[in-house]
Amino acid sequence: MENVNLDLRTAEILGKGNKYRQIHFLVECAIVLQDYLLTRTYEKRSFVYE
C-alpha cells in the first residue's frame, strides 16, 4: 500500500528488468480500488495473486 496514492491515482510497480515504474490509473479504478481496500484485511502481501 505504500506504493499506491489514491489521491494522485498513481502506483509504483515492479516491472520488466526489475525496475520500478510509476503508473497512472483512471478515477474509476481508484474508486474500485478504494472500495476493495476498505473490505480487505491488511496483510503484507500483494493484492494481486499470481
C-alpha positions in Angstrom: 0.0 0.0 0.0 2.9 2.3 0.5 3.3 2.3 -3.3 -0.3 3.4 -4.1 -1.5 7.0 -4.0 -5.3 7.1 -4.5 -5.4 11.0 -4.4 -3.0 11.3 -7.3 -4.2 8.0 -8.9 -0.6 6.6 -9.2 1.2 3.5 -8.2 4.7 2.3 -8.3 5.1 -1.2 -9.7 7.9 -3.5 -10.3 8.2 -4.0 -14.0 10.3 -5.7 -16.6 14.0 -5.8 -15.8 13.3 -5.5 -12.0 12.8 -1.7 -12.4 10.2 0.3 -10.6 7.9 2.3 -12.7 5.2 4.9 -11.9 1.8 4.2 -13.5 -1.4 6.3 -13.5 -4.9 5.0 -13.4 -8.4 6.3 -14.0 -10.8 7.7 -11.4 -13.0 4.7 -11.8 -10.1 2.4 -11.0 -9.3 4.5 -7.9 -12.9 4.2 -6.7 -13.0 0.4 -7.2 -9.6 0.0 -5.5 -10.6 2.2 -2.5 -13.8 0.1 -2.1 -11.8 -3.1 -2.3 -9.3 -2.0 0.3 -12.0 -1.0 2.7 -13.3 -4.6 2.7 -9.9 -6.3 2.9 -7.9 -7.1 5.9 -4.4 -5.9 5.6 -1.6 -8.4 5.1 2.0 -7.6 3.9 1.3 -9.2 0.5 0.3 -8.1 -2.9 -3.5 -7.8 -3.5 -3.0 -9.4 -7.0 -2.2 -13.1 -6.8 -0.4 -15.0 -9.5 
